[in-house]
Structures are given as structure tokens and as C-alpha cells.
């Protein structure tokens, strides 16, 4: 069921890794948008005493960290393709 979604995603990631200064700027902008999500969810987790809210914050943080890891991979591909 997820396969039809994966193909367009992989195609989009490949386009981002292609030779373009604009794509490099886009990757940088996306990274900047993720930073406050990671930082503020970490801060909220440290202060949180509610177990249900803590689980929700952990999901937010986990998703943001996964997105950050994807951006790191795309940046690596971008750097490899654009020495």
C-alpha cells in the first residue's frame, strides 16, 4: 500500500540532490525549519510531567529527527553530485 507513495518521494529526493544552487538553499531552509521543532520539543520533554503529553512530544521529536536525517542524506547526495 505504501509503494505508490514511495516512488514519488524517491523521485522528489533525487530532484533535490541534483545540481542546483536553489536546491542547496532549499535544503538549508528546510533544516532551519526543523531546528526549532527539535529544540523546543527537547525542552518541553525535559519540563513535562504528564506521561501522555510526554509520549506525544517524543513522537514529534522522533519525526523531526528522522526528517533531519533525511536532509543529511540528501545533502550528502547533493555534495556527491555537485563537487
VENVENCOR-V644184 format. One record per pair of residues at least 12 apart in sequence whose C-alpha atoms are under 6 Angstrom apart, sorted by sequence separation. I is the first residue (numbers start at 1). J is the second residue. D is the distance in whole Angstrom. If there is no record, write none. Layout:
i = (I,I)
j = (J,J)
d = (D,D)
//
This chain:
i = (41,38,17,17,17,19)
j = (61,61,74,77,78,82)
d = (6,6,6,6,4,6)
//
